[in-house]
Amino acid sequence: MAIDLCVLLWARPGQEDALVAYEDKVLALVAEHGGRVLQRARTDGTGDRPFEVQMFSFESQAAMDGYLGDERRLALADERDRAVARTELMHVTLAEPVPEK
């Protein structure tokens, strides 16, 4: 059963570019684990807004667990800790886009 996720990421102050660089590296691993990055979007990160929002789909919980446990991803933990202040992960149900007229 597919697992669909929304991930919200807050950058440490002044570390927005580092967050993007880190995410570029680890998101390159997603497909190897039966997942797809559906969308990435960024805000200005002001107030309590996350800097980056990501939508994922994994073919199964085991696929997602494989990605989360990937040793290459885990080896970048220090880089992540320097760049990312906070992460929220939510299981979601993807809705069909509104049809264009």
JOSUL-V540044 format. One record per backbone hydrogen bond with DSSP energy under -1.0 kcal/mol. CO is the residue of the C=O (numbers start at 1). NH is the residue of the N-H. Records with the same first field share a line. If there is no record, write none. Layout:
CO->NH / NH
//
This chain:
3->58
4->92
5->56
6->90
7->54
8->88
9->51 / 52
10->85 / 86
12->15
15->19
16->20
17->21
18->22
19->23
20->24
21->25
22->26
23->27
26->29
30->33 / 35
31->34
34->59
36->57
39->55
41->53
46->49
51->43
52->9
53->41
54->7
55->38 / 39
56->5
57->36
58->3
60->64
61->65
62->66
63->67
64->68
65->69
67->70
70->74
71->75
73->76
74->77
76->80
77->81
78->82
79->83
80->84
83->12
86->10
88->8
90->6
//
